């Protein structure tokens, strides 16, 4: 397994990233890995590396590059404390919907120029804040994105918000997977139900499940980590990419 630290030239600056590949001399299907609010760190590196071991070239990025380089937090996250909320706002404020769409297109371009990545449809997976970015990337990428997955993604459905990610579904051709939490902060049961109605109306191929877990259950360094449900979610991710990436890499348009 190779692990190469990169700095990517993005629309608004340089973005730290890590490219993982089990066979760097052999181009493999590419996957964009968008981390949670704590960005690139050991836990997310381990998750990306584990996925790469399944036969993918995985690009882990720092979506908060406009604010700072990893580590993007210098203190423990305690959501009842004002300094945690302030730092969250510092990291996310520059990531307007338009900025996310620009970044999504740039990430795909950069992923597909890596020598370790096969020139074919790619996958994307996002966690927490990255879940919405995964959906936006599927919309920005069109047929370049074969599959997108979100785990405990926040704000996927925002009623009466013209920038809500769910409104981009008509632009998506990828197969989608969403793993929600019963104890989610930013996607409650009503939000999930309305989001699933939007998915059904979209008409594409998708799956949406709610896990008996707290927000952040998939990430090993999160206090909410649930090993059994994390394994279940990883199985779903493997199934999604095995179905969509390994058998569609010869269908890239152009």
Secondary structure, 3 states (H helix, E strand, C coil): CEEEEEEEEECCEEEEEEEEECCCCCCECEEEEECCCCCCCHHHHHHHHHHHCCCCEEEEECCCCCCCCCCCCCCCCCCCCHHHHHHHHHHHHCCCHHHHHHHHHHHHHHHCCCCCECCCCEEEEEECHHHHHHHHHHHHHHHHEEEEEEECCCCCCCCCCCCCHHHHHHHCCCEEEEEEEEECCCCCHHHHHHHHHHHHHHCCCEEEEEEEEECCCCCCCCCCCCHHHHHHHHHHHHHHHHHHCCCCCCCCCC
